[in-house]
Amino acid sequence: MDFCGQCGEPTAATGHERCAARAELEPPRYCGRCRRRMVVQVVPTGWSARCVEHGTVTS
């Protein structure tokens, strides 16, 4: 099952239009694989988000 990186809810659920708009401007806050809250660091050149279980995602 996949989860929304913005709200942490399953992506199969409806109503993620607002989350999709936020995803264009903000880094993910939740891991898309396990729904854990990630540690996010924003720097002038991009961002990185780290899940304890699945590692780091960067922009």
N, CA, C and O atoms as a CHARMM CRD file, in Angstrom:
* protein
*
  236
    1    1 MET  N      0.84400  -1.17100   0.00000 PROA 1      0.00000
    2    1 MET  CA     0.00000   0.00000   0.00000 PROA 1      0.00000
    3    1 MET  C      0.89200   1.23700   0.00000 PROA 1      0.00000
    4    1 MET  O      1.90000   1.28200   0.70500 PROA 1      0.00000
    5    2 ASP  N      0.52400   2.22700  -0.78200 PROA 2      0.00000
    6    2 ASP  CA     1.25900   3.48800  -0.84300 PROA 2      0.00000
    7    2 ASP  C      0.53500   4.54900  -0.02500 PROA 2      0.00000
    8    2 ASP  O     -0.69100   4.54700   0.08300 PROA 2      0.00000
    9    3 PHE  N      1.32200   5.45500   0.54700 PROA 3      0.00000
   10    3 PHE  CA     0.77600   6.52100   1.38200 PROA 3      0.00000
   11    3 PHE  C      1.15800   7.88100   0.82000 PROA 3      0.00000
   12    3 PHE  O      2.18800   8.02700   0.16300 PROA 3      0.00000
   13    4 CYS  N      0.33100   8.85800   1.08200 PROA 4      0.00000
   14    4 CYS  CA     0.56300  10.23000   0.64800 PROA 4      0.00000
   15    4 CYS  C      1.73600  10.81900   1.43900 PROA 4      0.00000
   16    4 CYS  O      1.79300  10.68500   2.66100 PROA 4      0.00000
   17    5 GLY  N      2.65700  11.46100   0.74700 PROA 5      0.00000
   18    5 GLY  CA     3.80300  12.07700   1.40300 PROA 5      0.00000
   19    5 GLY  C      3.46000  13.34300   2.16100 PROA 5      0.00000
   20    5 GLY  O      4.26300  13.81000   2.96900 PROA 5      0.00000
   21    6 GLN  N      2.28700  13.90900   1.92300 PROA 6      0.00000
   22    6 GLN  CA     1.88900  15.15100   2.58100 PROA 6      0.00000
   23    6 GLN  C      1.02600  14.91700   3.81500 PROA 6      0.00000
   24    6 GLN  O      1.24400  15.55300   4.84600 PROA 6      0.00000
   25    7 CYS  N      0.04500  14.01200   3.72600 PROA 7      0.00000
   26    7 CYS  CA    -0.87600  13.81600   4.85900 PROA 7      0.00000
   27    7 CYS  C     -0.72300  12.45700   5.53300 PROA 7      0.00000
   28    7 CYS  O     -1.20900  12.27200   6.64900 PROA 7      0.00000
   29    8 GLY  N     -0.05900  11.50000   4.88300 PROA 8      0.00000
   30    8 GLY  CA     0.15800  10.19900   5.47500 PROA 8      0.00000
   31    8 GLY  C     -0.98000   9.21300   5.28600 PROA 8      0.00000
   32    8 GLY  O     -0.88600   8.07500   5.74700 PROA 8      0.00000
   33    9 GLU  N     -2.04800   9.61700   4.62300 PROA 9      0.00000
   34    9 GLU  CA    -3.18400   8.73000   4.38800 PROA 9      0.00000
   35    9 GLU  C     -2.92600   7.87100   3.14300 PROA 9      0.00000
   36    9 GLU  O     -2.10200   8.23900   2.30500 PROA 9      0.00000
   37   10 PRO  N     -3.61900   6.73200   3.01200 PROA 10     0.00000
   38   10 PRO  CA    -3.44700   5.89700   1.81500 PROA 10     0.00000
   39   10 PRO  C     -3.75800   6.69100   0.53900 PROA 10     0.00000
   40   10 PRO  O     -4.70800   7.47200   0.50100 PROA 10     0.00000
   41   11 THR  N     -2.94600   6.48200  -0.50200 PROA 11     0.00000
   42   11 THR  CA    -3.15000   7.21400  -1.74600 PROA 11     0.00000
   43   11 THR  C     -4.39300   6.74900  -2.49000 PROA 11     0.00000
   44   11 THR  O     -4.87700   7.45600  -3.37400 PROA 11     0.00000
   45   12 ALA  N     -4.91400   5.58600  -2.15500 PROA 12     0.00000
   46   12 ALA  CA    -6.13100   5.09700  -2.80200 PROA 12     0.00000
   47   12 ALA  C     -7.35200   5.90200  -2.36700 PROA 12     0.00000
   48   12 ALA  O     -8.36600   5.90800  -3.06500 PROA 12     0.00000
   49   13 ALA  N     -7.27000   6.57400  -1.23400 PROA 13     0.00000
   50   13 ALA  CA    -8.38300   7.39500  -0.75400 PROA 13     0.00000
   51   13 ALA  C     -8.54000   8.62100  -1.64100 PROA 13     0.00000
   52   13 ALA  O     -7.57200   9.09600  -2.23400 PROA 13     0.00000
   53   14 THR  N     -9.74900   9.12400  -1.72700 PROA 14     0.00000
   54   14 THR  CA   -10.00100  10.31500  -2.53800 PROA 14     0.00000
   55   14 THR  C     -9.66700  11.57100  -1.74500 PROA 14     0.00000
   56   14 THR  O     -9.48400  11.51800  -0.52900 PROA 14     0.00000
   57   15 GLY  N     -9.58800  12.69300  -2.43800 PROA 15     0.00000
   58   15 GLY  CA    -9.37000  13.96500  -1.76300 PROA 15     0.00000
   59   15 GLY  C     -7.93000  14.38000  -1.62900 PROA 15     0.00000
   60   15 GLY  O     -7.59700  15.16600  -0.74200 PROA 15     0.00000
   61   16 HSD  N     -7.05800  13.87200  -2.48800 PROA 16     0.00000
   62   16 HSD  CA    -5.64200  14.24100  -2.40000 PROA 16     0.00000
   63   16 HSD  C     -5.25900  15.34200  -3.38000 PROA 16     0.00000
   64   16 HSD  O     -4.07500  15.53800  -3.65400 PROA 16     0.00000
   65   17 GLU  N     -6.23700  16.06000  -3.90800 PROA 17     0.00000
   66   17 GLU  CA    -5.93100  17.15600  -4.83000 PROA 17     0.00000
   67   17 GLU  C     -5.13800  18.24500  -4.12400 PROA 17     0.00000
   68   17 GLU  O     -4.18200  18.78700  -4.67900 PROA 17     0.00000
   69   18 ARG  N     -5.53600  18.55900  -2.90900 PROA 18     0.00000
   70   18 ARG  CA    -4.82700  19.58600  -2.13800 PROA 18     0.00000
   71   18 ARG  C     -3.41000  19.12600  -1.78700 PROA 18     0.00000
   72   18 ARG  O     -2.47100  19.92200  -1.79100 PROA 18     0.00000
   73   19 CYS  N     -3.27000  17.84700  -1.48600 PROA 19     0.00000
   74   19 CYS  CA    -1.94400  17.30100  -1.18100 PROA 19     0.00000
   75   19 CYS  C     -1.04300  17.37400  -2.40600 PROA 19     0.00000
   76   19 CYS  O      0.14700  17.66500  -2.28400 PROA 19     0.00000
   77   20 ALA  N     -1.59600  17.11500  -3.58000 PROA 20     0.00000
   78   20 ALA  CA    -0.81500  17.18000  -4.81100 PROA 20     0.00000
   79   20 ALA  C     -0.32400  18.60300  -5.05400 PROA 20     0.00000
   80   20 ALA  O      0.80600  18.80700  -5.49700 PROA 20     0.00000
   81   21 ALA  N     -1.16900  19.58000  -4.76400 PROA 21     0.00000
   82   21 ALA  CA    -0.76100  20.97900  -4.91400 PROA 21     0.00000
   83   21 ALA  C      0.33900  21.33400  -3.92400 PROA 21     0.00000
   84   21 ALA  O      1.28500  22.03700  -4.27800 PROA 21     0.00000
   85   22 ARG  N      0.22800  20.85800  -2.68700 PROA 22     0.00000
   86   22 ARG  CA     1.26200  21.11500  -1.68300 PROA 22     0.00000
   87   22 ARG  C      2.57200  20.44000  -2.04700 PROA 22     0.00000
   88   22 ARG  O      3.64400  20.97900  -1.77200 PROA 22     0.00000
   89   23 ALA  N      2.50100  19.25700  -2.66800 PROA 23     0.00000
   90   23 ALA  CA     3.70500  18.49900  -3.01800 PROA 23     0.00000
   91   23 ALA  C      4.56500  19.22900  -4.04000 PROA 23     0.00000
   92   23 ALA  O      5.76800  18.98200  -4.12800 PROA 23     0.00000
   93   24 GLU  N      3.96000  20.12500  -4.81100 PROA 24     0.00000
   94   24 GLU  CA     4.73700  20.89800  -5.77700 PROA 24     0.00000
   95   24 GLU  C      5.63800  21.91900  -5.09200 PROA 24     0.00000
   96   24 GLU  O      6.66500  22.30900  -5.64700 PROA 24     0.00000
   97   25 LEU  N      5.26200  22.35400  -3.89300 PROA 25     0.00000
   98   25 LEU  CA     5.99700  23.41000  -3.19600 PROA 25     0.00000
   99   25 LEU  C      6.74800  22.93900  -1.95500 PROA 25     0.00000
  100   25 LEU  O      7.71700  23.57700  -1.54200 PROA 25     0.00000
  101   26 GLU  N      6.31800  21.83700  -1.36100 PROA 26     0.00000
  102   26 GLU  CA     6.88700  21.38100  -0.09000 PROA 26     0.00000
  103   26 GLU  C      7.44600  19.96800  -0.20800 PROA 26     0.00000
  104   26 GLU  O      6.98600  19.18200  -1.03600 PROA 26     0.00000
  105   27 PRO  N      8.43100  19.64800   0.61600 PROA 27     0.00000
  106   27 PRO  CA     8.94000  18.27100   0.63700 PROA 27     0.00000
  107   27 PRO  C      7.92100  17.33900   1.29800 PROA 27     0.00000
  108   27 PRO  O      7.03200  17.80000   2.01500 PROA 27     0.00000
  109   28 PRO  N      8.04800  16.03500   1.06100 PROA 28     0.00000
  110   28 PRO  CA     7.14000  15.09600   1.72000 PROA 28     0.00000
  111   28 PRO  C      7.38600  15.07600   3.22400 PROA 28     0.00000
  112   28 PRO  O      8.52200  15.23000   3.67000 PROA 28     0.00000
  113   29 ARG  N      6.34800  14.88900   3.99000 PROA 29     0.00000
  114   29 ARG  CA     6.46200  14.83200   5.44900 PROA 29     0.00000
  115   29 ARG  C      6.31900  13.40700   5.97900 PROA 29     0.00000
  116   29 ARG  O      6.73900  13.10700   7.09600 PROA 29     0.00000
  117   30 TYR  N      5.72700  12.53800   5.17400 PROA 30     0.00000
  118   30 TYR  CA     5.51000  11.13600   5.56400 PROA 30     0.00000
  119   30 TYR  C      6.13400  10.22800   4.52500 PROA 30     0.00000
  120   30 TYR  O      6.15300  10.55500   3.33800 PROA 30     0.00000
  121   31 CYS  N      6.64400   9.08900   4.96500 PROA 31     0.00000
  122   31 CYS  CA     7.21200   8.09700   4.05900 PROA 31     0.00000
  123   31 CYS  C      6.08200   7.48600   3.23300 PROA 31     0.00000
  124   31 CYS  O      5.05700   7.07600   3.77900 PROA 31     0.00000
  125   32 GLY  N      6.27100   7.42800   1.93000 PROA 32     0.00000
  126   32 GLY  CA     5.27000   6.86900   1.04200 PROA 32     0.00000
  127   32 GLY  C      5.15200   5.36100   1.12200 PROA 32     0.00000
  128   32 GLY  O      4.18500   4.79000   0.61700 PROA 32     0.00000
  129   33 ARG  N      6.12600   4.70000   1.75000 PROA 33     0.00000
  130   33 ARG  CA     6.09300   3.24000   1.85000 PROA 33     0.00000
  131   33 ARG  C      5.56500   2.73700   3.18500 PROA 33     0.00000
  132   33 ARG  O      4.89100   1.70800   3.23700 PROA 33     0.00000
  133   34 CYS  N      5.87100   3.46900   4.28800 PROA 34     0.00000
  134   34 CYS  CA     5.49100   2.93800   5.61100 PROA 34     0.00000
  135   34 CYS  C      4.67000   3.91100   6.45700 PROA 34     0.00000
  136   34 CYS  O      4.24300   3.55800   7.55600 PROA 34     0.00000
  137   35 ARG  N      4.44400   5.12800   5.96500 PROA 35     0.00000
  138   35 ARG  CA     3.62000   6.13100   6.63800 PROA 35     0.00000
  139   35 ARG  C      4.27400   6.75300   7.87600 PROA 35     0.00000
  140   35 ARG  O      3.61200   7.47000   8.62700 PROA 35     0.00000
  141   36 ARG  N      5.56200   6.48600   8.09600 PROA 36     0.00000
  142   36 ARG  CA     6.24700   7.10200   9.23000 PROA 36     0.00000
  143   36 ARG  C      6.51300   8.57300   8.93500 PROA 36     0.00000
  144   36 ARG  O      6.72500   8.95700   7.78500 PROA 36     0.00000
  145   37 ARG  N      6.50200   9.38800   9.97700 PROA 37     0.00000
  146   37 ARG  CA     6.86600  10.80100   9.85600 PROA 37     0.00000
  147   37 ARG  C      8.36500  10.86600   9.58100 PROA 37     0.00000
  148   37 ARG  O      9.14700  10.19600  10.25600 PROA 37     0.00000
  149   38 MET  N      8.77200  11.66600   8.59900 PROA 38     0.00000
  150   38 MET  CA    10.17900  11.74700   8.23400 PROA 38     0.00000
  151   38 MET  C     10.83000  12.99900   8.80200 PROA 38     0.00000
  152   38 MET  O     10.15800  13.98600   9.10200 PROA 38     0.00000
  153   39 VAL  N     12.13600  12.94000   8.94300 PROA 39     0.00000
  154   39 VAL  CA    12.94000  14.08800   9.35200 PROA 39     0.00000
  155   39 VAL  C     13.25200  14.85200   8.08200 PROA 39     0.00000
  156   39 VAL  O     13.88900  14.31000   7.17800 PROA 39     0.00000
  157   40 VAL  N     12.81400  16.10700   7.99400 PROA 40     0.00000
  158   40 VAL  CA    12.95500  16.89900   6.77400 PROA 40     0.00000
  159   40 VAL  C     13.89600  18.06400   7.03000 PROA 40     0.00000
  160   40 VAL  O     13.79400  18.75400   8.04400 PROA 40     0.00000
  161   41 GLN  N     14.82100  18.27200   6.08300 PROA 41     0.00000
  162   41 GLN  CA    15.71800  19.41800   6.15700 PROA 41     0.00000
  163   41 GLN  C     15.61200  20.18300   4.84200 PROA 41     0.00000
  164   41 GLN  O     15.79500  19.61700   3.76500 PROA 41     0.00000
  165   42 VAL  N     15.31400  21.47300   4.94400 PROA 42     0.00000
  166   42 VAL  CA    15.20200  22.33600   3.77100 PROA 42     0.00000
  167   42 VAL  C     16.41100  23.26200   3.73700 PROA 42     0.00000
  168   42 VAL  O     16.72200  23.93000   4.72300 PROA 42     0.00000
  169   43 VAL  N     17.08200  23.29600   2.60500 PROA 43     0.00000
  170   43 VAL  CA    18.23600  24.17400   2.39100 PROA 43     0.00000
  171   43 VAL  C     17.97100  25.00100   1.14100 PROA 43     0.00000
  172   43 VAL  O     17.06700  24.66700   0.37500 PROA 43     0.00000
  173   44 PRO  N     18.72800  26.06600   0.91100 PROA 44     0.00000
  174   44 PRO  CA    18.47100  26.91400  -0.26400 PROA 44     0.00000
  175   44 PRO  C     18.51700  26.16900  -1.60800 PROA 44     0.00000
  176   44 PRO  O     17.86400  26.58300  -2.56600 PROA 44     0.00000
  177   45 THR  N     19.26700  25.09600  -1.67900 PROA 45     0.00000
  178   45 THR  CA    19.39900  24.37200  -2.94800 PROA 45     0.00000
  179   45 THR  C     18.42200  23.21600  -3.09900 PROA 45     0.00000
  180   45 THR  O     18.42100  22.56800  -4.14600 PROA 45     0.00000
  181   46 GLY  N     17.59400  22.93000  -2.10700 PROA 46     0.00000
  182   46 GLY  CA    16.64100  21.81800  -2.18500 PROA 46     0.00000
  183   46 GLY  C     16.22900  21.33900  -0.80600 PROA 46     0.00000
  184   46 GLY  O     16.15800  22.12200   0.14100 PROA 46     0.00000
  185   47 TRP  N     15.95800  20.05100  -0.70200 PROA 47     0.00000
  186   47 TRP  CA    15.53800  19.47400   0.57000 PROA 47     0.00000
  187   47 TRP  C     15.94400  18.00700   0.62600 PROA 47     0.00000
  188   47 TRP  O     16.24500  17.39200  -0.39700 PROA 47     0.00000
  189   48 SER  N     15.94700  17.45700   1.83600 PROA 48     0.00000
  190   48 SER  CA    16.12500  16.01800   2.03300 PROA 48     0.00000
  191   48 SER  C     15.14600  15.56700   3.10400 PROA 48     0.00000
  192   48 SER  O     14.87700  16.29100   4.06300 PROA 48     0.00000
  193   49 ALA  N     14.62200  14.37200   2.93200 PROA 49     0.00000
  194   49 ALA  CA    13.67800  13.79500   3.88700 PROA 49     0.00000
  195   49 ALA  C     14.14700  12.38100   4.19500 PROA 49     0.00000
  196   49 ALA  O     14.38200  11.59100   3.28100 PROA 49     0.00000
  197   50 ARG  N     14.28600  12.05300   5.49100 PROA 50     0.00000
  198   50 ARG  CA    14.84100  10.76400   5.89700 PROA 50     0.00000
  199   50 ARG  C     13.82600   9.95100   6.68600 PROA 50     0.00000
  200   50 ARG  O     13.28300  10.41400   7.69000 PROA 50     0.00000
  201   51 CYS  N     13.58000   8.74000   6.22000 PROA 51     0.00000
  202   51 CYS  CA    12.75000   7.77500   6.93900 PROA 51     0.00000
  203   51 CYS  C     13.68100   6.82600   7.67900 PROA 51     0.00000
  204   51 CYS  O     14.68500   6.38000   7.12300 PROA 51     0.00000
  205   52 VAL  N     13.36000   6.52100   8.90400 PROA 52     0.00000
  206   52 VAL  CA    14.19800   5.62400   9.70700 PROA 52     0.00000
  207   52 VAL  C     14.30200   4.25100   9.05100 PROA 52     0.00000
  208   52 VAL  O     15.35300   3.61400   9.10800 PROA 52     0.00000
  209   53 GLU  N     13.23900   3.80100   8.44300 PROA 53     0.00000
  210   53 GLU  CA    13.17700   2.46600   7.84400 PROA 53     0.00000
  211   53 GLU  C     13.67900   2.41900   6.40700 PROA 53     0.00000
  212   53 GLU  O     14.35200   1.46000   6.02800 PROA 53     0.00000
  213   54 HSD  N     13.36800   3.43800   5.59000 PROA 54     0.00000
  214   54 HSD  CA    13.62000   3.35100   4.14800 PROA 54     0.00000
  215   54 HSD  C     14.66300   4.31700   3.60000 PROA 54     0.00000
  216   54 HSD  O     14.86800   4.35400   2.38700 PROA 54     0.00000
  217   55 GLY  N     15.31600   5.08400   4.43100 PROA 55     0.00000
  218   55 GLY  CA    16.40200   5.93900   3.96600 PROA 55     0.00000
  219   55 GLY  C     15.99000   7.33100   3.56200 PROA 55     0.00000
  220   55 GLY  O     14.94800   7.83600   3.98000 PROA 55     0.00000
  221   56 THR  N     16.82800   7.95200   2.73700 PROA 56     0.00000
  222   56 THR  CA    16.70100   9.36700   2.39800 PROA 56     0.00000
  223   56 THR  C     16.18800   9.57800   0.97400 PROA 56     0.00000
  224   56 THR  O     16.54300   8.85300   0.04500 PROA 56     0.00000
  225   57 VAL  N     15.34600  10.59100   0.84300 PROA 57     0.00000
  226   57 VAL  CA    14.85300  11.08200  -0.44900 PROA 57     0.00000
  227   57 VAL  C     15.29100  12.52800  -0.54900 PROA 57     0.00000
  228   57 VAL  O     15.17700  13.27200   0.42500 PROA 57     0.00000
  229   58 THR  N     15.79800  12.95300  -1.72000 PROA 58     0.00000
  230   58 THR  CA    16.24600  14.33700  -1.88200 PROA 58     0.00000
  231   58 THR  C     15.65900  14.95700  -3.13200 PROA 58     0.00000
  232   58 THR  O     15.15400  14.26600  -4.01700 PROA 58     0.00000
  233   59 SER  N     15.73800  16.28100  -3.18300 PROA 59     0.00000
  234   59 SER  CA    15.31600  16.98100  -4.40500 PROA 59     0.00000
  235   59 SER  C     16.51800  17.54400  -5.10200 PROA 59     0.00000
  236   59 SER  O     16.38500  18.17200  -6.15200 PROA 59     0.00000
